[in-house]
Amino acid sequence: MAVITVGGTPVHTRGSLPAVGSRAPDFLLTGADLKDVRLADFKGKRRILSIVTSLDTGTCAASARRFNQEASRLPNVVILTISNDLPFAQKRFCEAEGIDRVVPLS
């Protein structure tokens, strides 16, 4: 278990956080086109994983919008926004919000 401080309040996580500099293991998720997507599909690029609960929550939506803004300033970087939402909900959210620089994955 790890402890993260959020707004001055300690929060206990389930499991341990990865060490700084450690490699993320490959994974299999579903893209907006319902095809399988692996972390390895983005080999050769710097990969930022933005893992959120649901894009239909205020904080997670704000995070996705911010990463979308920042994406154009980051050369050779792909931002993967991973949520529990179904691909259809992710697509609806991204289209409604004009999010086109991050890759939503379910």
Secondary structure, DSSP 4 states (H G I P E B T S, - for coil): --EEEETTEEEEPSSPPPPTTPPPPP-EEE-TTS-EEEGGGGTTSEEEEEE-S-TTSHHHHHHHHHHHHHHTTSTTEEEEEE-SS-HHHHHHHHHHHT--SEEEE-
